[in-house]
Amino acid sequence: MMIVMQRKSTKHIAVGRKEATHERIVEVAARAIRRSGYGGTGVADIMKEAGLTHGGFYAHFESRDALLAEAGDRAGAESVALAARVAAAASPGQALQAMMQAYLSPEHIDAIETGCPVSALGSEMPRQAPEVRRAATIHIKEMIDLFARQLPDWGQPQAHEQAMALVCALIGTTIIARAVDDPKLSGALCAATLKQFTPAVA
């Protein structure tokens, strides 16, 4: 009986260790794709950053695209969860404004490695494998729905349309604000978008 119990315990530890290693690889990859892009993120670099050997990769993933899909899913989920926390912490009636300000804040503009993956990777997504694009699509829809739920006319078609336009404006502004080499222009772009959309969400 003791031998059987020991074998089960060892197996459980091994499974737990493998799951923890898998999670570490995905966590590293989720940062790497936002920092370096899909094209600039190699399996060998991810495994090295995770403190693992390249040879162990296929014990966890069928392909590089499978890893990119999981990494994109992780990054998207983190972004939506952060926006939801910002909304929950805001004063009554101020959730949408708080979410907009957080998204266009200097902190988020500077935090490409840990920020919204759509604004970091949007231009590359059309050329990715279907599973990578599917992961991105799921969280884009979640983000739109989260913004729509903060609008006064939530539940009406116009609320969903307005949320789509708002999310597109936030993403586009972030891409351009990161692209320019003029900090004042970057800040002005963010301020202009906030100003344009504030009357619509007030």
C-alpha positions as CSV (number, residue, x, y, z in Angstrom):
1,M,0.0,0.0,0.0
2,M,2.8,2.4,0.9
3,I,4.5,1.7,-2.4
4,V,1.3,2.5,-4.4
5,M,0.8,5.7,-2.5
6,Q,4.4,6.8,-3.1
7,R,4.0,6.1,-6.8
8,K,0.8,8.2,-7.0
9,S,2.5,11.0,-5.1
10,T,5.5,11.0,-7.4
11,K,3.3,11.1,-10.4
12,H,1.2,14.0,-9.0
13,I,4.4,16.0,-8.3
14,A,5.6,15.3,-11.9
15,V,2.3,16.5,-13.4
16,G,2.3,19.6,-11.2
17,R,5.9,20.4,-12.1
18,K,5.1,20.0,-15.8
19,E,2.0,22.3,-15.5
20,A,4.1,24.9,-13.7
21,T,6.7,24.8,-16.4
22,H,4.1,25.1,-19.1
23,E,2.7,28.2,-17.3
24,R,6.1,29.7,-17.0
25,I,6.7,29.3,-20.8
26,V,3.3,30.9,-21.6
27,E,3.9,33.8,-19.2
28,V,7.3,34.5,-20.8
29,A,5.9,34.2,-24.3
30,A,3.0,36.5,-23.5
31,R,5.5,39.2,-22.6
32,A,7.9,38.4,-25.5
33,I,5.3,38.7,-28.3
34,R,4.2,42.1,-27.0
35,R,7.8,43.2,-26.7
36,S,9.3,41.8,-29.9
37,G,6.2,41.0,-32.1
38,Y,5.2,37.6,-33.3
39,G,7.9,37.6,-36.0
40,G,10.6,38.6,-33.5
41,T,9.7,35.9,-31.0
42,G,11.6,32.7,-31.4
43,V,11.1,29.5,-29.5
44,A,14.8,29.3,-28.5
45,D,14.7,32.8,-27.0
46,I,11.5,32.1,-25.0
47,M,12.8,28.8,-23.6
48,K,16.1,30.5,-22.6
49,E,14.2,33.4,-20.9
50,A,12.1,30.8,-19.1
51,G,15.3,29.1,-17.9
52,L,14.7,25.9,-20.0
53,T,16.4,24.1,-22.8
54,H,15.1,24.4,-26.4
55,G,14.7,20.6,-26.6
56,G,12.0,20.6,-24.0
57,F,9.6,22.8,-26.0
58,Y,7.8,20.0,-27.8
59,A,6.9,18.3,-24.4
60,H,4.6,21.3,-23.9
61,F,3.5,22.5,-27.3
62,E,2.7,20.9,-30.7
63,S,4.1,23.8,-32.6
64,R,5.3,27.4,-32.4
65,D,1.8,28.6,-33.5
66,A,0.3,26.7,-30.6
67,L,2.5,28.6,-28.2
68,L,1.8,31.9,-29.8
69,A,-2.0,31.2,-29.6
70,E,-1.7,30.4,-25.8
71,A,0.6,33.4,-25.3
72,G,-1.9,35.7,-27.1
73,D,-4.8,34.2,-25.1
74,R,-2.9,34.9,-21.9
75,A,-2.0,38.5,-22.9
76,G,-5.6,39.2,-24.0
77,A,-7.1,37.8,-20.8
78,E,-4.7,39.9,-18.7
79,S,-5.7,43.0,-20.6
80,V,-9.4,42.5,-20.3
81,A,-9.1,41.6,-16.6
82,L,-7.1,44.8,-15.9
83,A,-9.8,46.9,-17.7
84,A,-12.5,45.1,-15.6
85,R,-10.6,45.9,-12.4
86,V,-10.3,49.6,-13.4
87,A,-14.1,49.7,-14.1
88,A,-14.9,48.0,-10.8
89,A,-12.7,50.4,-8.8
90,A,-14.2,53.6,-10.4
91,S,-16.8,55.8,-8.8
92,P,-20.4,55.2,-9.9
93,G,-20.9,56.5,-13.5
94,Q,-17.2,57.0,-14.0
95,A,-16.1,53.5,-15.1
96,L,-15.9,54.2,-18.8
97,Q,-13.9,57.4,-18.3
98,A,-11.6,55.6,-15.9
99,M,-11.0,52.8,-18.5
100,M,-10.3,55.2,-21.3
101,Q,-7.9,57.2,-19.1
102,A,-6.1,54.0,-18.0
103,Y,-5.7,52.8,-21.6
104,L,-4.3,56.1,-22.8
105,S,-2.2,56.8,-19.7
106,P,1.5,57.3,-20.1
107,E,2.0,54.1,-18.1
108,H,0.2,52.0,-20.6
109,I,1.7,53.8,-23.6
110,D,5.2,52.9,-22.2
111,A,4.3,49.4,-21.1
112,I,4.2,47.6,-24.4
113,E,5.5,44.4,-22.9
114,T,2.7,44.1,-20.4
115,G,0.0,46.2,-22.0
116,C,-2.9,45.4,-24.4
117,P,-1.7,42.9,-27.0
118,V,-4.0,44.2,-29.7
119,S,-2.3,47.7,-29.7
120,A,1.1,45.9,-29.6
121,L,0.5,43.3,-32.2
122,G,-2.5,44.4,-34.3
123,S,-0.6,45.0,-37.5
124,E,0.9,41.5,-37.4
125,M,-2.3,39.6,-36.6
126,P,-3.7,39.3,-40.1
127,R,-0.6,37.2,-41.1
128,Q,-0.8,34.8,-38.2
129,A,-2.2,31.2,-38.0
130,P,-5.9,30.8,-37.5
131,E,-5.5,29.7,-33.9
132,V,-3.5,32.8,-33.1
133,R,-6.1,35.1,-34.7
134,R,-8.9,33.2,-32.9
135,A,-7.3,33.9,-29.5
136,A,-7.0,37.6,-30.4
137,T,-10.6,37.8,-31.7
138,I,-12.1,36.3,-28.5
139,H,-10.5,39.0,-26.3
140,I,-11.2,41.8,-28.7
141,K,-14.9,40.9,-28.4
142,E,-14.6,40.7,-24.6
143,M,-13.1,44.2,-24.5
144,I,-15.8,45.6,-26.7
145,D,-18.5,44.0,-24.5
146,L,-16.8,45.3,-21.4
147,F,-16.9,48.9,-22.7
148,A,-20.5,48.5,-24.0
149,R,-21.6,47.4,-20.5
150,Q,-20.4,50.8,-19.1
151,L,-22.5,52.9,-21.5
152,P,-25.9,54.4,-20.3
153,D,-27.8,52.7,-23.2
154,W,-26.2,49.3,-22.7
155,G,-28.3,46.6,-24.3
156,Q,-29.2,48.7,-27.3
157,P,-27.5,48.2,-30.7
158,Q,-26.1,51.7,-30.6
159,A,-24.2,50.9,-27.4
160,H,-22.4,48.0,-29.0
161,E,-21.6,50.2,-32.1
162,Q,-20.3,53.0,-29.9
163,A,-18.2,50.6,-27.9
164,M,-16.6,49.2,-31.1
165,A,-15.7,52.7,-32.3
166,L,-14.3,53.6,-28.9
167,V,-12.1,50.5,-28.6
168,C,-10.9,51.0,-32.2
169,A,-10.0,54.7,-31.3
170,L,-8.2,53.7,-28.1
171,I,-6.1,51.0,-29.9
172,G,-5.4,53.2,-32.9
173,T,-4.3,56.1,-30.7
174,T,-2.1,53.9,-28.7
175,I,-0.4,52.5,-31.8
176,I,0.3,56.0,-33.1
177,A,1.3,57.4,-29.7
178,R,3.9,54.7,-29.4
179,A,5.1,55.2,-33.0
180,V,6.0,58.8,-32.8
181,D,9.4,59.9,-31.3
182,D,7.9,63.1,-29.9
183,P,6.7,62.7,-26.3
184,K,4.6,65.9,-26.4
185,L,2.9,64.7,-29.6
186,S,2.3,61.3,-28.0
187,G,0.6,62.9,-25.0
188,A,-1.4,65.3,-27.2
189,L,-2.7,62.4,-29.3
190,C,-4.0,60.6,-26.2
191,A,-5.5,63.8,-24.8
192,A,-7.3,64.5,-28.1
193,T,-8.9,61.1,-28.2
194,L,-10.0,61.4,-24.6
195,K,-11.5,64.9,-25.3
196,Q,-13.3,63.7,-28.4
197,F,-14.9,60.7,-26.7
198,T,-15.7,62.2,-23.3
199,P,-18.9,64.0,-24.4
200,A,-20.2,60.8,-25.9
201,V,-19.7,58.7,-22.7
202,A,-20.7,61.4,-20.2
